[in-house]
Structures are given as C-alpha cells and as structure tokens.
Amino acid sequence: MIRFFSTSLLFIWFLCFSVIGYSDTKKSEEFFKKGEKSAKSSDWNSAVFWFTKAVNEDPKNSIPYSNRGIVFFQLKKHNEAILDFKKAIELNPKNTAVYLSRGNVFIYLKKYDEAIPDYTKAIELDPKNPTAFINRGDSFIHLKKFDEAIADFTEAIDLDPKNSDAYINRGFAFANLKKYDEAIADANKAIESDPKNSAAYKIRGTVFFQQKKHNEAIAEYTKAIELDPKNPAPYINRGDAFVYLDKHDEAIPDYTKAIELDPNNPSAYTNRGDAFVCLKKHDEAIPDFTKAIELDPKNLTAYMNRGNAFVYLKKHDEAMPDFTKAIELDPKNPAVYVNRGNTLSYLKKYDEAILDFTKAIELDPKNPAAYVSRGNAFNYLKKYDEAIPDYTKAIELDPKNLAAYVSRGNAFSYLKKYDEAIGDFTEAIDLGGEKSDAYINRGFAFANLKKYDEAIADATIFTGLVTDSAFELKENDLKKCEKEIADSTKAIKMDPKNSDAFRTRGNAFFQLKKYDEGIADLTKAIELDPKGFKNEGFGGSFGYSLLLYTRGIAFFQLKKYDEAIADFNKIIESLEENKVGFGDTIFLIRGGVLWKQKKYLEAIADYTKAIEKNEKNKVPELMWVAYFLRGIAFGELKKYEDMIADFTKAKELKKVQNN
C-alpha cells in the first residue's frame, strides 16, 4: 500500500476550547477559563489542573471533561483522554466535537475500527460537517477500504468544494486503487485551491512512483520538500525513488534528513538500512534495522533485512533470531522460511532447514527458490535421490533457473550418472550468466568418463574465467578515478618528483583499465622512491609488494607475461626476505601466468607451493582453486591420474567452502 499521511486530524482539537453554552457556577467557569488559557499557551499540566478543578466544581458539565480529554491527549495520556471523552458523551451525547475528538485518539492509537463509529455518530449529529467525513475516510484508508474512503472524501468535497484536504486524501485513495488519472486530477484540484499545498505534490509524486516514472516522481517530491522542508515524508519518498534508480548514495541523505526531522520514524531507518545493504555496507545497515525494530517491534521488513545483513557478514547465529521473529510476525510468509532455512543450512542443521523449506513450499508451491534450497539440503545429507526431484520441480517452474541445473548436475555426478550431469551442466552453460561452476563441474564429469580432452577444455575455460577475474581490479566510480587523475596530474606539475602522486594516478589508470598509462606511472613511482615504498607502514615490504602486484597484473592483462613474472618474482623475494605471510596467493597467481605460458611443470611447482603455504593460512577458496589449477596442468601433461586426484580434492574442498 502507498504510504498514507493524514492531513486533517488535528483540525478539530481546539474547537472544544470554547465557553459557548457554558452555564454553571461562576467558580467553575473561572476555573474553566484558566484551563483554557493554559491550554492555548501549551501549558498542559496547568491546564489539567484547572480543568480538573472545573470538573470537581461542576461534575455534571460535559465541557470541562472534553477539554481535559484534549489536554490528556497532548500529554500522551490516551486512556485518560478516552475516559474523559466517554464521560463528556454520557453527559452530553449530542456534542459532535467530542465524538470527533475521541475518534482522533483512536486513530492515533491505530484503533481504526473503534474510530469509525465515533465519526459515524458525529456525521449523524451533523451531516454537513466535512471534517467528520474526512476523518472517517482517513480511517477507511488505514483499513484499506479505499472505496468507502473515496465516498467519504467525495461527500466532504460536496460540502466544501475548496477543502484541499479532502482532495488530497481522496487522491491517495485513488492512487492505492491504481486509478492514477483520478488521483492526479485530485492533486491538481488541491493545488488549484492551495498552490502551496505540499501534500498535493506528494500525491503526484506517489502516482509517478507507482507508474515507475521515478525521475518525474523525484521532481514532485522535491517540490513538496521546497514547500514544506520540515516534513519527513517526502524525503523518505524521494529516497525511495532514488533507490529504484540505483542512486543509493543520493537516497541515503534523504533518509538521514527524514530521521533528523523525525527521529522516531521506523520507515526512515528501515529504508536507509536497505540503501546501505545495496551499497554492501552491511555493518552500517544493521544499526538502522535495529533502531527501526526498537521503534516498531512488529517491523517485519527490518527483522528480515537485518537477518539478511547478518547472513552476508556470515553471522548466521545472529541472523537466526531475526528470521524466527519474522516468522512469528508473519507465519504465512514463505520468503522468511526460505531465509531461515538457508541460514540453518549454513549452520549445518540440514534436517531443520528441510522443515523450513517444506513449509515455504506448502505456503507457495510455485516458488522455485524453495525447491532449490531444499534440494541443496538433501544434497548435503547425501540424499541425492531426494534432491533431484526438487531441482527438477524448480526447473519445471523456472526453465531458465541456472542454479537448479548446476545443482541437479552435481547430484547426478554424486550418483555417478555422469551423462545426465553433463547434460545439466551444458544446459546451464547455454543459459549464460555466471557459469564458471558449470564448466568446472562438467570438467569433473568428463574426467570421470575418461574424456580427458573435453575435461581439459572445460577446465581451461574455467581457468580463464577465474584467473581473469582474479587479475581484474575492482572498478571504482568513474568520477572518483577521473578526479584522482586530475588531482595527481596537478600535483605532479607542481612537483615532478612526487612519488605518491604517480602512485595514486597509476592506480586510478588501472581502475579505468588504462594499463599502459598505469604501468608508466607506477614504474616512475618505484624509481623515485623504492626504499620509501618498502617502509611506509604497510607491514615491512607489503606496500612495495602492492605496487609490484598491481603492475604485474597490468602486464598480465597486456599479455606481457615475462614482465609480469619478473614483478611477481620480486614480490616473492621481498615477502620471503621480510617473512611476510600470504605467499600462497602470489604463488597461485604466478602459477597462473606460467600456465598461460604453457610452462606446466613450473606452474605445478607454484601451485604445490601455494597448497603447502595455505596449509598454514587455511583459506579454503585458495586451496580448492590451487588443487584444481594443478589438476589442469597435470592434464596438459597427460598425467590423468594426478589430474583426477586433484580435481576430486578440489571438488571436496569447494563443497566445504560452499557449505
């Protein structure tokens, strides 16, 4: 449902601060007037004191009760307010304003079903009161009874054609029914009545947002913000529009501003947390979700998303309570069961995970993700015959589900049904997308069928995908790289011997894949200050090694393998000389370059060295890759038994890593 913000509820609160019709002792009237004066100056405690004095002096007069009820509301003493309004109604059941006031308290407490009878009674007493229709319409909107809401707002408009609140709220109702033309017409009418009415622009923004016209929505929300810069709602809405445009960096300041304006708004925290997640800033997202939960303990989205953030950070034990709470809040939501089931799988509680996936399937039998996840749990329990039907069902529901084909292929492989496995892996490869797993697993299957040429071909393709990815530097934001280049160029002009500037510019060129320019700059940086780079606080030689590593990658990308090897040799020398760890990585990378040069024996030696060193560092993703790459090299030398042994070991380690 579109977010709804009422614009009229506070309209009637002070209608009761009047002594019209007040008739009783002069003392009671005097107390009442003092209470009224205190209330108008927002001195609520004093107002309660004087209205109480008036009540005690004249307990059969409804007016002091009704006014004290309003003051209790301002003090957030809602039960006391309701009791006072109830007493006022008992004393004077024909006072329209008191029904309106009590209805507003019920709305504030989100007791919409209790608010509606009060507004209905107010309408019965005063059928020409537009406020009663507007407020009852508000209640209907919160109950998602949009047609009833529209009828009430229409009645209010008939009674008061210039009432912009009625047009705005009817516009919201139309928008929720996806009657966008009618919603826009109402917003335009509200603007015509009041050109500075920010809520009208917000409606138009909401309609454009629903129509996926996000740029147009942003323009409308911006206008709403200009007219009412202290209203948090349009900031949240504009932030949402930025998120849909993948402009998360622009969304976050909007959510932050909304929080500044209303620190108790759970939606602002939830949405900012979502934006942080999209930027993979999960550590920053978690406090936002936590705050949203603190403000709204029934915030399903916040529990779900905090759980997912914990999963991303591999804090599965912390994710579990969140998913469990989400299930408690919405036991018919299949996605929550899938998420908890996946977390249980990570914790190796496969039997419990299967129960969750089964529940998700019961709730949504057409959800392919639930079948794939349950199949994976069966796979981990080595119940391959039970896993395969789940993957088959997922494929039936989604014939382009790459994960289902790869997983079913793995299950067939474990059952030694290699031909069926090859068929599934081939289908996965044909589907496109991230297919490195399909190549490596098809290679395993070919190897087991002693189709060594096909196995080596697949392994070679896989190596190209993985090795190129390993050598690929992460691409930073284009503007950031361009700024670094511009700033460094200025610094170099001012000081041609500024090694830091050459290094910074060289790295920026690498990010932009301008390898020749990058190599030139880093070479210059090393020439200018080789000793400085060796002792700049990176843990001995580590800073110097980073420069060589980056330059070596660039040489590799340009297929200048000898130059790349030379840089990697210097790194190994430096690391061993200074007893710095992580040599397993550099041996793995140098082995990849040697493999490209078809120097298979030397590559095998490097992969072996990487495996030996990794026994200490225990990095599973490096370990299985090292075995796999060494297996390919053995295959190129037609040492097929060694190849199959390494492939088997790699597959075992990869399964452990995935688990």
N, C-alpha and C positions, 0 to 999 in steps of 0.2 A: 504494500500500500504506500502511496505517496505520503511523505511526512506532512502532517497537518498542524497548523499553528492557529489557534483561535484568536480572533481579533476583537471580540466584543464582551467577554465575560466580566471584565472589571467595570463595565459601563454603568451598572446599576448599584454598585456598592454604596455610594454615598447618597442615593435617593432617599434613604431612610433617615439621614441626618436632618430631620425637619421636625418642627414642633406644630405643624399644621394639624389641627384636630386634637392637639394635646390638651386634655382637660382634667385637672385634678388639683391636689393641694398646691399652694404656691411653693411650698418647700420642695416637693417632688419636682415641680417644673424648674425650680432653681438648680437642683442637682443635675437634672437632665441637661440644662443649658451649659453647665460647667463641663459635663461629659462630652457634649457636642463640640465645645470649644477645644478641649484637649484632643479629641479625635481628629479634628480638622488640622491641628498642628502636629499630628502623628505622635502625640504623647499617649501611647496606647495604654500603659499601665495606669496612668492617671485617669484616662477615660473609663477603664474598667471600674476603678474606684468610685467615680461619680455616678456611673450608670447603675452600679450595684446599690449605691445609696438611694437612687431614684426608685429602683425595684423594691427595696425594703420599705420605702416610704409609701409606695403605691403598688403593691404586688398584683393588682388586677388590671394594670395598664400594659398593653402589649408593646408599646413603642420603646420603652427602655430595654426590654428583652431583645427586641430585634436589633437595636443599635449596639447593645453589648455583644450580641452574636457576631456582628460585623467586626468589632474590635477583637474578639477572641480569634476570629479567622486571621486577622493581621498578625496576631501573636502566635499563629500556627497551633492554636488550641482548638483543633477541629471538632473534637467530640463535644467540648463545652459550647462551641458555636451552634452545633446542630441541636443540642438540648435547649438553648435559648430560642432558636427559631421555632422549635416544636412548641415551646410554651407560648410564644407570641401567636402562633397559629391557633392554639387552643383558646386563647383569649380573644382573638380576632381572626376567624377563619376566612375573612373576605379581604385580607390585605395582600394584594398581588405582589408587592415588593418583597415580602417575606418569603413567599414561595420561590421567587426568583433567586433570592439570596441563598436559601438552603440548597436549591438546585446547583448553584455555583460551587458551593462547598463540596457537594457530591462529585461534581466534575473534577474538581481539584484532587479529590481522593480517588479519581478514576472509577467511581461507582456510577457509571453512566445509566445503568438500569434503574437506579434509585433517583437519579436527577430528572429523568424524563417525566415521571408522574407529577413532580413539582412544577415543571414548566407547563405541562398539560393543564394543571389546575390554574396556573396563572393565566393561561390563554382562555380558559373557561370564564374566569372572572373579568378578564379584559381582552376580548378578542381582537382589539385593534392595537395591541401592544407589539410592535415589531421585534423588540428585544427578546420577548418570550419565545417567539418563533425562531429567531436566530440562535438563541442558546439551546433550544431543543434540537435544532438542526445540527449544532455542534456535537451534541450527544450522539445523535444518529450516525454522524460521520465516524466517531470513535468506535462505534459498534459495527462499522462497515455497512450500515443500512443507508446506502447513498441515495436511493430513490426517495425514501422518506425524508432525508435531509434536504434534497432538492425541492420537494414540495413545501417544506417549511421556509426555506430561503425565498422561494417564489412568493409565498404569502407575505413575507416581510417586505419584499420589493413592491408588491402591490400596495401595501400600507404606506410605504415610504420609498418612493422611486429614486430618491437621491441617497439612499443608505448604501455607502460603498462597502461596508462590512458584509452586507447580505450578498452583494455581487461577488465579493472576494471568496466568501465561503462556499457559495454555490459553484463558483469556478473550480474550487478544489474538488468538490463532489463530482462535477462533470469530468475533471481530469482523471479521477480514480476510476470512472466508468469508461475511460478512453474516448470520451466524447470531446475531442480536442477542439473542434470548431466552436462548440458552445462554451468551453472553458475560456478560450481566447476572447470570445465576444464579451463574456462577463468581466474579464480582466480589463478589456478596453473600456467597458462602460464604467468600471470603478475609477479608471484613470481619468476618464472624461469628467466624472463627478469630483475627483480629487487628484489632480496631476502629481501631487507629491506623496501619493499613497504607495509606499514601497512594497506592500504585500501584493499589490496588483502585478507589479513587475516580476515578483517572485512566482506568481502563478504562471505567467507566460514562460518564465524560465523552466518551471516544472514541466509544462507541456512540451517544450522543445527538448528537454532532457528525456522525457518518455518517448519522444519521436526519434531519439538518437541524434538530434541536431545539437551536439554538445557545444559547438562554438557559439551558436545563437543563444543557447541557454546561459553560457558564461556572460554574454553581453547583458542579458536581462538581470542576472544575479548581481552583476557589477553595478547596474543602475539602482537596484534595490539597496545595495550597500551604500552607494553615494547618498541616497535619500535618508537612510536610517543606519548610520555606521555603528550603532551600538546594539544592533540586533544580531545575535549569533547565528540565527537560522540561515540567512543567505550565504554566509561564509561557509557553512557546512555544505550547503547545496552546490556552491561553486567549486568547493574542494572535490565533491563527488564527480562533477563534470570533468575536472582536470584529471581525475583518476581514470575515467573512461577514455581519455585521450592519451593515457600513459604518461601524463605530465605530473608524476608523483612529487617531484621537487617543488612544483607550484601548488600542489594540493596541500602539502604539509603546513605552509604558513597560514593558509586559510583555516585549517582545523585548529592551529595554535591560537589564532586570533579569536576564534569562537570560544576556545577554552578560557582565554583571558577575560572575555566578556561574561562567560557563564561557566565558572569552574566546576559546576555540578551537573554538566550536561554529558551523560554517558555516551551519546552518539558521537560527539566530537572526539572523545578518547578512542572509541572503537574504530572510527573511520581513519583517524591518524595512525593508529596501530596497523590497520590494513595497508596504508600507504607505505609505512616503514617496511612491512613484510614484502611488498612489491619491490622495494629497493634492496631487499635481502638484509635489512638492518633489524634482524630479529631481536637482538638484545635491547634495542630501543622500543620495539613494538610491545614486548612483554609488559613493561611498566604501564603502558597505556591501556592494555587489555585488563590489567589488574585494577587500575583505577576505575575503569568502566564497570567492572564487576562489583567493586566496593560501592559505587553509586547505585548500581542496579543489579542486585544479586540474582535476578532472573534473566540476565542478558545472555541468551543462548549463543549469539554470534561471538561475543567476547570469550566465552569459555571455549568454543570451537577453535577460534583463531589463536588463542593463547596456547591451546593444546598443540595445534599445528606448528606454532613457532618453537615450542619445546622439542617437538619431533625433529624439526630442521636442525636444531642445535644438538640433536642426539641425546636429549634429556628425557628419555622415554618414561622414566619413573615419575617425572613431574608432569608429563602430559596425561598420564592415566587418570588422575583425579578430575582433570578438566573434562575429558571425554565422558567420564562416568556421570559427572554433574550435568553435562549437556543432555545425556540420555534421560536423566531424572526429570529435566525440564521439558524434554520433547521426546517421549518414548516411541513415537511413531516416525521419527526422522531416520531414514536408512543411512544417510551420509555419516551420521555420528557413529553408528555401529561399525561402518567400514573403517572409519578413522581409528576407533578404539581397537578394532580387530587387527589393523596393520601395526599398531603400537604393541599389542600383545605378541604379534609375530616377531617383532624386533627383540622382544624380551624372551623369545623362545618358548612362549606359552601357547603353543600351537593349538592344543585342544580347546582352550578358552577362546582363542582367535576364531576358530572354526564356528563356534557357537554364535559369535557376533556376526560373522559373515552370513551365516544361515538366517539369522534374524533379519539382517538387511535384505536378503533375497526374499524372505516372506513378505516384507513390507513393500518391496519394489522388485518384482520378478523380472523386470526388464532392464536392470542395472548391470551392464557388463563388467564394471569395475569390481563389484562384489563377487562375481563368479571367478574372475582372475585372481583376486586376493585369496579366496577360499582354496582355489586350485594351488596357489603357491604354498599355503599352509600344509595342504596334503603332500605337496612335493617335499617339503622339509621333513615331514614324518615318513618319507619314502613310500607313501601310499599313492604311487603313480597311477594305478588303475582308477583311483577315485579322483585324482587331479584332472585326468584327461577329459572326462565328461564336462567338468566345469569350464575348461578352456574352450571346449567345443561349443558349449552354450554361449559363451561370451562372443565367439566368432559368429555364431548364428545371429546374435543380437547386433553385432557390430563387425561386419565382414572386413573392415579396414583396421581392426584392432591389432597393431603390431605386437604389443606385449603378449597378447594371447597366443599368437602364432609362435613367438620365440619360446614362451613358457611351455606350450604343448610340445614343441620340438624337443625341449630339454627332457620332458617326461618320457617321450618316445626313446630318447637316447639312453636314459637310465634303464629302460626296459630292453635295451639293445635292438630296438626297432629303428635301425639307422636310416633305412629308406624313407620311412614315414617322417622321421626327424628332418631329413634333408628337404623333403617336400615343404614342411612348415617353415624352415629357415629360408628357403628360396622364396616362398610367398612373402615373408617378412621383408626380405631384401627388395623384392619387386614393389612393395608398398612405399618404399622410400623412408624418409625421416632418419632418426638415429638408428643406424643399422649395424654398428660395429659388433654388437653381441651376436647378431645373426651370422655374420661372417665367421667369427671365431668358433661358434658352436657348430656351424656347418663344416668348418675345417676339422673339428674333432670327429664328427660323424664320418667324413670322408676317410680320415686316418684310420678309424676303426674298421672300415670296409677295405682297407689297404689300397685305397685310391689316393696314392701319395701325391701325385701331381696336382690333383684337384685340391687336396688338403693344403699343399704349399701355396697354391694360387690364392685360396681364401685367406690363409694366414698372412700372405703378403699384402693383400688388400687391407686386411685388418690393421696390419702394422703401419701402413701408410696413413690410415685414418687416425690411429692413436698417436703415432710418432709425430705427425704433422701437428696434431692438437697439442702435444707436449711442448713442441717448439714454438707454438703460437703464443705470443704475448697477449694478455688481455687488452682489448681495445678500450681506451678511456674515452671520455666525452671529447668530441671533435673540438669544441670551443676551448676546452681546457688545454689540449695539446697545442692548438694554434697560439693560445696566449703564452704558454711556456716557451714556444719557439720565438715569438716576438720579444718577450722579456729577456730571454737569454741572448738573442741577437744584439739587443741594445747593450746588454752588459758586456758582451764580447767587444763591441765597438769602443766602449769606454776603457776596457782592459783586455787586450788580446791574449793575456796570459791567465785569464780567469778559468781555471780548470773546472770549477763547479758549474759554470755556465755552459761549457762544452758538454759536460756530462748530462746536465738537465736537458739541453737541446737534443743531444744524441738519443736519449731515452724517448723524448717526445716524437722524434722522427721514427723510431722503432714502432711506437704505438700506431703511427699512421702508415706503417709498412713501407716507409721510405728507407730501405735498408742501406743503400749506398751512402746516403747523407748521414745516416746514423752511425755507420762504421767509421766514416771520416771524423765525426765529432768525438766519438769515444776513443778513437786512436789518438786524437790530439789531446784529450783529457789525460790519458795514460802517459803520453810523452811529457806533458807539462808537470805532472806531479805523481809519478809512480809510487814513491815512498809514502806520500800523504794518503793515497788511497789505501795503502796497506795498513795504515794505523789510524783510521778515522773513527774508531769506536764501534765497529761492526763485529767485534769479537775476533781480534787479530787480523787475519788476512781476508776476512769474509767480504768486506766492502770491495776490495780489489778483485776478488773472485767473481763478485756480481757483475762487475764491468766486463770481465772476460767472458763470463757466461752469456751475457746479453749479446756481445759482439760475436761470440761463437754461434749463437742461434741465427744471427743475421747472415753470417757466412753460409750456414746450412741452408737457409731459405734461398740464398742465391746459388746454391749447389756448388759452393766453393768448399768442398769437403776437407781438403788438406789444411786450409786456413782454419776451419772450424776445429779440426783435430788438434792443431797447434794450440789454440786457445784453451781447449779442454785439457790438454796435457799440462799447461801451465797451472790450471786450477788444481789438478790432482797433485802436482808438485807442491803448490802452496799449501793446500789443505793438509797434506801428509807432514810437511815441514813444521806446520804450526799445530798439528794434532787437532784439527777441527773436524767435527763429525760430518755426517750426511754425505760421505763419499760414495755411498751406494747410488745416489741419484746421478752423480756425474759419470760413474762407470756405466750406468744404464744408458745415459744419453750418448756417451762416446761409442758405446757398442752399437747404438742405432746408426751413427754415422758410418762406422766401419761396415755395418751390414749393407748400407746403401752403396758402399764401395766394393761390395761383394768379397770383403775380407772376412770370410765366415769364421775361420779359426780364431782370429784376433777378436772378433765380435763375441764368440763363445767365451773366450777368456774374460772379457769385460763383464758379460752377463753373469758368469760364475762369481767374479769378484763382487758384483752388486749383491748377489744372493748371500755370499758369505758375510758381507758387511751388514746386510739387512737382518741377519740373524740377531744382531745386537739392537738395531733400531726398531725392529718389529713394525714396519709399515706395510700392511697386507697388500695394498694396491700396487706397491712397487714390487713386492715379492712375486705375485702371480704373473705380472707383466714380464718380469725377468725370466721366469721359467718358460713362459710362452714364447718370448722372443728367442731364447736359446734353443727352444724346440724347433723353431723355423730354421735357424741356422744349421742345426743338425740335419734337418730335412733337405736343405740345399746341398749338404754334403752326402746325402743318401744314407745317413745313419738313422734309419727309420725307427729302430727300437728305442734309441735315445730320444728321438723326436716324440714318439707316443708317450714315453715315460714323463717327459717334461710337460707335454700337453695335459696328461692326466693330473699331474701335480698342480698345474696352473688352474685347471678346472676346479679341483678341490679347494684351492685357496680362494678362488674367485667366489665360490659358493659361500665360504665362510665370511668373506668380506661383505657380500650382499646381505648376508644374514645379520 
